């Protein structure tokens, strides 16, 4: 006998993130227990997450609960961003990177069936529903002749070592994911009055995930900084979070900006854009301005993202295609594809924009199964 409980789970990499995947039916029947369970599984709160499976960074402190689809959806998934040094679980928004492993997980767990014709063709098309936002995602998953996911391939994602099989996810009608509106304030650019910072011009755009965009120069940045440079400056992190908190209140997610860090630490995502310029990746590769259409940096749970969030990338790309927004000020003339320059290189996002209507946004990533087994958590004495 043990004073611990366990839950069957798997660890996957999806895009540039890593997360724990659990069949939703394996979670306790009382949803009120879920936050404490996840915090214990990940070893939070603790900056190193020593006593759990968390990776001590926001991009590796995430969980997805997957279940069979309803209606026309093949599978559904619920995303949780697990706090690291604070006992917070944010169920708002979605993780675009980890969406790319939902299809492979659902196939491996038998949540969805791969028809013989799809296995023969080498690719199965799935319809996924994100429960957090109601977003519908069309996902094309490479499979082997026996119908299992194919992970090996030649597609490269900047921010992930090696190559893998290309998975495409298309988010249909992604505008208004949390608020119901593409421009929740009714404006393409607003002025935020930020305590301790002053007035800051910002674009609040809700596509795939709510985001707030500011000019990097307004925060003393260029948008070409490395993540470690941003994270090493506590005063800068404080300014950035104050702006995000003000936007969080303007979105209506909190009444008081001071509550943003506890109530809604994951959304809106905060991004800074700047004038195009060359920069170097952490491995010393030079990225020239002709390789991207927009230079940007994005935050994740109050730290600089080591690459770029997928849902944030979709929102960034769509905003760049909409005149009057701050990203559009700095972007090249964009068409159906927008290339974003981020710390690890570039990412390409396909956008379908017609006036103020956003029909779709797509992106290609890779995924990989890493671990499968039982995760243990301490049983509550109560």
Order of alpha helices (4+ residues) and beta strands (2+ residues): beta-beta-alpha-beta-beta-beta-alpha-alpha-alpha-beta-beta-beta-beta-beta-beta-alpha-alpha-alpha-beta-beta-beta-beta-beta-alpha-alpha-beta-beta-beta-beta
